Amino acid sequence: MSITENTADLSSGLLSQRYSTRINRRKTVSVMVGEIGIGSEHPVCVQSMINEDTLDIEASTAGIRRLHEVGCEIVRLTVPSLSHAKAVGEIKKQLKSTYKPVPLVADVHHNGMKIALEVAKHVDKVRINPGLFVFSQPDPNRTEFSKEEVQAIQSKIIQNFEPIVNTLKQQNKALRIGVNHGSLAERMLFQYGDTPLGMVESAMEFIRICDSLDFHNIVISMKASRPPVMLAAYRLMADTMDKAGYKYPLHLGVTEAGDGDYGRIKSTVGIGTLLSEGIGDTIRVSLTEAPEKEIPVAYAILQTVGLRKTMVEYISCPSCGRTLFNLEEVVSKVRDATNHLTGLDIAVMGCIVNGPGEMADADYGYVGKGKGTIALYRGREEIRKVPEEEGVSALIELIKLDGKWIDP
């Protein structure tokens, strides 16, 4: 593209659209899970899952409460038996009497029709896994599926799935069709291989049944433990649904991401990439750690891509020979003093060379102005200079002056 063409594009707005920093979310219907809305008309919401045995009513209630108190908006629990399903009813009662109602999702797996019908009375959403819904052990000697075998399996799926759909429809509750890359049905593996296409077709089979029953309170997930597979599956799922006229929300996650920095990086690569493309309406960061540790990561991802503002955004340079103070130490002090605030951007910059320019979008700036001297900024405007030892307290004073301070 020539400079002339580039300028023409820019003047017509085409170039600015192409390189827009604004996320245009994929348009979806709204699906309510309790009082939380999922879909493009709502903020991307955060979910997690307790790791307590659902039969332990006291421990499960406490686990749900811990998650909700740190910002988890929808909580999932596992329901592998009818006894577990009935226990969910007691958990819901305890939450209501000792805390508050929390949107709950029941995870139903192998051959779970009866379990799903029971637990649907007590939760706001039921999650089923198409690969395990009508489950039989894979046959190591099988070389193909006959047409008659496939039709028999599909008939059994419809027979077992329709009562669940009708129950959820009558109660105005939601369904998550949650496909996992690692648990595709044997016939899907024979037909499509271990591929994103197989994952999409697995979900579409269940979506079509729901559509035939005029049920549309559906959320879809396409989880995989490797981000490239997860990314391909979600992109293909969004495209396939849109072409078919199904505008259902997507629940994002890199399943079994692991722990520590690597688990957080894997989740961010997968979830953050799709959110940046406008794909995704609710997320779960799956870490091999206490569930409460997933929530800060989820909100950090949402804030990084600009979809939610739930904490202070800190902007700081990597330090160099021009830096006039211990940058790492000062960033830590500023963070400790202000990290209870929300909705602010605070920049800590080592010198005046790049500082004001790089922090131009910040609400407040703390910049090295000379040896032992700090310049405080409000936006692009320098407000005052103070000795370095007074820098943090002077920053707090400035925030208070603007009425944006709240006590910890």
Wavefront OBJ file of the C-alpha trace (Angstrom):
o trace
v 0.000 0.000 0.000
v 1.436 3.386 -1.010
v 1.581 6.403 1.296
v -1.130 8.043 -0.811
v -3.407 4.996 -0.543
v -2.658 4.743 3.166
v -3.606 8.395 3.692
v -6.792 7.964 1.667
v -7.794 4.957 3.735
v -7.077 6.820 6.938
v -9.124 9.846 5.865
v -12.077 7.604 4.990
v -11.861 5.757 8.283
v -11.099 2.374 6.690
v -7.626 2.081 8.160
v -8.761 3.137 11.606
v -11.454 0.442 11.501
v -8.966 -2.192 10.405
v -6.596 -1.424 13.238
v -9.169 -0.467 15.864
v -8.214 -1.151 19.475
v -11.861 -1.503 20.449
v -13.131 -5.059 20.896
v -16.288 -5.743 18.906
v -17.841 -8.674 20.698
v -19.600 -11.381 18.739
v -23.351 -10.785 19.038
v -25.186 -13.416 21.076
v -28.469 -14.015 22.803
v -28.616 -13.470 26.569
v -28.711 -16.503 28.846
v -29.539 -15.936 32.509
v -27.843 -18.029 35.203
v -29.615 -16.935 38.332
v -29.235 -13.160 38.323
v -26.097 -13.207 36.143
v -26.504 -12.594 32.426
v -24.227 -14.329 29.917
v -23.944 -12.890 26.421
v -22.796 -9.908 24.420
v -25.194 -7.521 26.188
v -23.545 -8.285 29.543
v -20.001 -7.958 30.953
v -17.892 -11.091 30.475
v -18.468 -12.968 33.738
v -16.110 -15.097 35.814
v -16.709 -18.681 36.901
v -14.892 -21.316 38.916
v -15.561 -24.706 40.497
v -15.304 -25.891 44.073
v -13.119 -28.947 44.738
v -15.064 -30.217 47.764
v -17.135 -33.401 47.572
v -20.712 -32.236 46.999
v -21.911 -34.792 49.553
v -20.104 -32.748 52.219
v -22.757 -30.060 52.490
v -20.960 -27.888 55.069
v -17.629 -27.897 53.233
v -19.264 -27.315 49.852
v -21.300 -24.399 51.156
v -18.143 -22.858 52.635
v -16.227 -23.402 49.377
v -18.933 -21.716 47.317
v -19.028 -18.809 49.730
v -15.224 -18.352 49.627
v -15.304 -18.209 45.841
v -18.218 -15.802 45.715
v -16.632 -13.476 48.270
v -13.492 -13.047 46.143
v -15.507 -12.190 43.031
v -16.538 -15.479 41.399
v -19.930 -14.800 39.847
v -21.050 -18.352 38.947
v -19.932 -21.465 40.841
v -19.904 -25.020 39.500
v -19.975 -28.232 41.521
v -19.688 -31.851 40.492
v -22.748 -34.121 40.616
v -21.718 -37.711 39.836
v -24.697 -39.458 41.496
v -28.304 -38.981 42.576
v -27.116 -38.605 46.176
v -24.906 -35.717 45.096
v -27.810 -34.182 43.183
v -30.008 -34.232 46.280
v -27.176 -32.792 48.377
v -27.115 -29.749 46.076
v -30.609 -28.923 47.320
v -29.319 -28.788 50.893
v -26.321 -26.691 49.825
v -28.638 -24.203 48.165
v -30.738 -23.968 51.339
v -27.655 -23.391 53.477
v -26.381 -20.662 51.176
v -29.719 -18.886 51.380
v -29.963 -19.123 55.162
v -26.329 -18.411 56.106
v -25.042 -16.235 53.254
v -26.955 -15.345 50.071
v -28.120 -17.092 46.884
v -25.228 -17.837 44.515
v -25.704 -18.856 40.846
v -24.906 -22.573 40.732
v -24.014 -24.937 37.889
v -24.216 -28.722 38.182
v -21.600 -30.762 36.333
v -23.244 -33.969 35.055
v -21.208 -36.555 33.181
v -21.597 -40.249 32.387
v -25.125 -41.363 31.391
v -26.535 -38.602 33.544
v -30.215 -38.255 32.607
v -31.681 -39.119 36.017
v -29.031 -37.089 37.828
v -29.640 -34.063 35.607
v -33.407 -34.250 36.095
v -32.972 -34.275 39.882
v -30.297 -31.588 40.149
v -32.122 -29.255 37.742
v -34.534 -28.559 40.610
v -31.746 -26.990 42.658
v -29.354 -25.202 40.284
v -29.470 -22.412 37.723
v -27.621 -24.253 34.968
v -26.765 -27.863 34.111
v -23.562 -28.716 32.270
v -23.388 -31.884 30.186
v -20.433 -33.288 28.239
v -21.571 -34.625 24.837
v -18.685 -37.103 24.731
v -19.794 -38.752 27.969
v -23.542 -38.196 27.915
v -24.401 -41.573 26.395
v -21.233 -43.336 27.372
v -19.898 -46.831 26.739
v -16.342 -48.062 26.959
v -14.467 -47.755 23.632
v -13.974 -51.037 21.797
v -10.243 -51.527 21.050
v -11.106 -53.979 18.252
v -13.533 -51.691 16.461
v -12.608 -50.660 12.922
v -15.744 -48.693 11.998
v -19.235 -47.620 13.010
v -22.042 -48.860 10.820
v -24.845 -46.509 9.798
v -27.232 -48.518 11.963
v -24.963 -48.203 15.010
v -24.701 -44.453 14.606
v -28.477 -44.114 14.260
v -28.988 -46.234 17.381
v -26.626 -44.014 19.400
v -28.280 -40.855 18.123
v -31.717 -42.220 19.026
v -30.500 -42.987 22.534
v -29.057 -39.485 22.882
v -32.396 -37.944 21.882
v -34.285 -40.260 24.220
v -32.101 -39.319 27.203
v -31.537 -35.664 26.339
v -35.059 -34.487 25.531
v -36.383 -34.869 29.115
v -33.506 -32.721 30.434
v -34.092 -30.022 27.830
v -37.821 -29.970 28.527
v -37.233 -29.747 32.295
v -34.812 -26.834 31.907
v -37.199 -25.135 29.497
v -40.131 -25.459 31.915
v -38.029 -24.017 34.755
v -36.460 -21.298 32.570
v -32.983 -22.536 33.459
v -29.813 -22.790 31.392
v -27.762 -25.549 29.812
v -24.048 -25.652 29.042
v -23.021 -27.997 26.271
v -19.437 -28.479 27.379
v -17.203 -30.297 24.904
v -13.751 -31.420 26.059
v -11.031 -32.259 23.558
v -9.903 -35.169 25.721
v -13.310 -36.861 25.962
v -14.801 -36.950 22.477
v -17.187 -39.815 21.826
v -15.676 -42.829 20.072
v -17.862 -42.425 16.960
v -16.776 -38.760 16.646
v -13.142 -39.839 16.771
v -13.780 -42.406 14.013
v -15.529 -39.861 11.809
v -13.520 -36.678 12.421
v -10.416 -37.706 14.306
v -9.074 -35.997 17.409
v -9.722 -32.561 15.896
v -11.424 -29.213 16.521
v -13.935 -30.211 13.818
v -14.863 -33.278 15.855
v -15.398 -31.049 18.881
v -17.638 -28.682 16.916
v -19.714 -31.484 15.411
v -20.129 -33.004 18.870
v -21.626 -29.751 20.138
v -23.738 -29.137 17.042
v -25.470 -32.491 17.437
v -26.808 -31.401 20.826
v -27.538 -27.842 19.695
v -29.778 -29.143 16.906
v -31.755 -31.246 19.378
v -32.271 -28.182 21.590
v -33.340 -26.157 18.574
v -35.877 -28.812 17.575
v -37.393 -28.445 21.058
v -37.391 -24.632 20.836
v -34.931 -24.363 23.739
v -32.331 -21.615 23.468
v -30.956 -20.982 26.991
v -27.676 -22.515 25.888
v -24.004 -21.743 26.514
v -21.266 -23.628 24.634
v -17.705 -24.477 25.654
v -14.911 -26.128 23.630
v -12.133 -26.715 26.135
v -8.726 -28.221 25.461
v -5.518 -28.344 27.481
v -3.409 -26.954 24.620
v -4.151 -23.349 23.605
v -3.706 -23.890 19.822
v -6.388 -26.620 19.854
v -8.646 -24.552 22.089
v -8.264 -21.482 19.871
v -9.047 -23.414 16.691
v -12.077 -25.107 18.253
v -13.656 -21.904 19.577
v -13.072 -19.991 16.349
v -14.612 -22.798 14.313
v -17.502 -23.131 16.776
v -18.303 -19.407 16.613
v -18.150 -19.429 12.807
v -20.248 -22.598 12.520
v -22.947 -21.332 14.873
v -23.113 -17.925 13.228
v -23.503 -19.444 9.751
v -26.283 -21.691 11.073
v -28.028 -18.768 12.775
v -27.264 -19.906 16.330
v -26.168 -16.907 18.403
v -25.337 -18.753 21.613
v -22.754 -17.422 24.103
v -19.389 -19.104 24.561
v -17.763 -20.109 27.849
v -13.963 -19.937 27.473
v -11.303 -21.970 29.210
v -8.024 -23.825 28.783
v -8.787 -26.976 30.711
v -6.165 -28.569 32.961
v -3.867 -25.577 32.506
v -1.643 -26.625 35.425
v -0.321 -24.394 38.182
v 2.016 -21.494 38.803
v 3.205 -19.096 36.148
v 2.889 -21.598 33.312
v -0.753 -22.371 34.080
v -1.504 -18.666 34.143
v 0.357 -18.085 30.875
v -1.494 -20.932 29.113
v -4.842 -19.589 30.283
v -3.985 -16.048 29.268
v -2.812 -17.089 25.802
v -6.015 -19.013 25.130
v -8.642 -16.904 26.867
v -7.064 -13.507 26.238
v -6.544 -14.145 22.529
v -10.174 -15.078 21.929
v -11.513 -12.217 24.036
v -9.379 -9.821 22.003
v -11.070 -11.195 18.874
v -14.512 -10.560 20.348
v -15.163 -14.240 21.102
v -16.283 -15.254 24.593
v -18.912 -14.273 27.127
v -17.857 -16.029 30.327
v -14.516 -17.489 31.408
v -12.914 -19.914 33.806
v -9.187 -20.101 34.535
v -8.518 -23.757 35.426
v -5.541 -23.954 37.801
v -4.239 -26.842 39.889
v -4.473 -24.611 42.944
v -7.109 -23.463 45.391
v -10.097 -22.292 43.296
v -9.972 -18.824 44.861
v -6.604 -18.250 43.150
v -8.264 -18.504 39.740
v -10.368 -15.380 40.219
v -7.616 -12.690 40.274
v -6.127 -14.221 37.105
v -9.492 -14.124 35.363
v -10.084 -10.490 36.227
v -6.521 -9.594 35.237
v -7.116 -11.122 31.793
v -10.387 -9.214 31.409
v -8.754 -5.952 32.481
v -5.725 -6.463 30.239
v -7.888 -6.789 27.120
v -10.058 -3.875 28.242
v -13.322 -5.694 28.919
v -13.670 -5.052 32.659
v -12.112 -2.599 35.091
v -11.890 -4.201 38.510
v -8.500 -3.135 39.847
v -5.817 -0.483 39.525
v -3.862 -0.696 36.272
v -0.159 -0.130 36.963
v 2.013 1.139 34.128
v 5.756 1.054 34.764
v 8.865 1.039 32.612
v 11.419 -1.799 32.701
v 14.122 0.526 34.129
v 17.356 1.527 32.448
v 20.487 3.582 33.113
v 18.405 6.782 33.143
v 16.243 5.610 36.047
v 16.719 7.938 39.003
v 15.396 5.742 41.823
v 14.866 2.086 42.717
v 11.959 1.515 40.352
v 11.034 -1.974 41.553
v 10.930 -0.823 45.162
v 8.839 2.271 44.363
v 6.336 0.324 42.224
v 5.896 -2.039 45.165
v 5.291 0.884 47.551
v 2.792 2.532 45.195
v 0.988 -0.767 44.681
v 0.810 -1.483 48.416
v -0.677 1.974 49.038
v -3.258 1.935 46.225
v -4.148 -1.625 45.221
v -7.446 -1.511 47.119
v -8.738 1.144 44.714
v -10.610 0.341 41.507
v -10.870 1.912 38.091
v -7.612 3.921 38.118
v -4.509 3.818 35.908
v -1.333 4.758 37.820
v 2.034 5.071 36.077
v 5.443 4.841 37.749
v 8.174 5.907 35.320
v 11.898 6.041 35.943
v 12.756 9.251 34.093
v 11.395 12.210 32.200
v 12.655 11.068 28.754
v 9.833 8.657 27.889
v 7.764 8.864 31.046
v 5.156 11.521 30.201
v 4.620 10.119 26.703
v 4.355 6.461 27.678
v 1.979 7.206 30.543
v -0.200 9.656 28.615
v -3.361 7.585 29.139
v -2.828 7.137 32.887
v -4.916 8.959 35.488
v -1.858 9.654 37.647
v 1.872 9.588 37.075
v 4.908 9.281 39.377
v 8.015 10.253 37.388
v 11.678 10.675 38.235
v 12.419 14.356 37.484
v 15.943 14.637 38.795
v 18.101 13.036 41.436
v 16.011 12.802 44.603
v 13.007 14.543 42.978
v 9.642 13.148 41.862
v 7.158 14.864 39.532
v 3.487 13.991 40.037
v 1.114 14.123 37.090
v -2.638 14.186 36.681
v -3.081 12.831 33.178
v -0.666 14.785 30.963
v -0.383 17.717 33.377
v 2.500 18.018 35.808
v 0.987 19.015 39.170
v 3.947 19.341 41.530
v 7.473 18.221 42.380
v 8.309 16.626 45.726
v 11.331 15.007 47.373
v 11.568 11.316 46.562
v 10.843 10.269 50.157
v 7.493 12.114 49.981
v 6.483 10.741 46.581
v 4.016 8.034 47.615
v 2.279 10.118 50.282
v 2.024 13.048 47.849
v 0.468 10.751 45.242
v -2.145 9.664 47.782
v -2.850 13.307 48.628
v -3.429 14.060 44.939
v -5.856 11.157 44.568
v -7.688 12.331 47.697
v -7.835 15.877 46.350
v -9.629 14.548 43.258
v -12.154 12.620 45.373
v -11.017 9.263 44.044
v -9.578 7.867 47.251
v -11.308 5.350 49.489
v -9.820 4.052 52.721
v -8.541 0.446 52.624
l 1 2 3 4 5 6 7 8 9 10 11 12 13 14 15 16 17 18 19 20 21 22 23 24 25 26 27 28 29 30 31 32 33 34 35 36 37 38 39 40 41 42 43 44 45 46 47 48 49 50 51 52 53 54 55 56 57 58 59 60 61 62 63 64 65 66 67 68 69 70 71 72 73 74 75 76 77 78 79 80 81 82 83 84 85 86 87 88 89 90 91 92 93 94 95 96 97 98 99 100 101 102 103 104 105 106 107 108 109 110 111 112 113 114 115 116 117 118 119 120 121 122 123 124 125 126 127 128 129 130 131 132 133 134 135 136 137 138 139 140 141 142 143 144 145 146 147 148 149 150 151 152 153 154 155 156 157 158 159 160 161 162 163 164 165 166 167 168 169 170 171 172 173 174 175 176 177 178 179 180 181 182 183 184 185 186 187 188 189 190 191 192 193 194 195 196 197 198 199 200 201 202 203 204 205 206 207 208 209 210 211 212 213 214 215 216 217 218 219 220 221 222 223 224 225 226 227 228 229 230 231 232 233 234 235 236 237 238 239 240 241 242 243 244 245 246 247 248 249 250 251 252 253 254 255 256 257 258 259 260 261 262 263 264 265 266 267 268 269 270 271 272 273 274 275 276 277 278 279 280 281 282 283 284 285 286 287 288 289 290 291 292 293 294 295 296 297 298 299 300 301 302 303 304 305 306 307 308 309 310 311 312 313 314 315 316 317 318 319 320 321 322 323 324 325 326 327 328 329 330 331 332 333 334 335 336 337 338 339 340 341 342 343 344 345 346 347 348 349 350 351 352 353 354 355 356 357 358 359 360 361 362 363 364 365 366 367 368 369 370 371 372 373 374 375 376 377 378 379 380 381 382 383 384 385 386 387 388 389 390 391 392 393 394 395 396 397 398 399 400 401 402 403 404 405 406 407 408
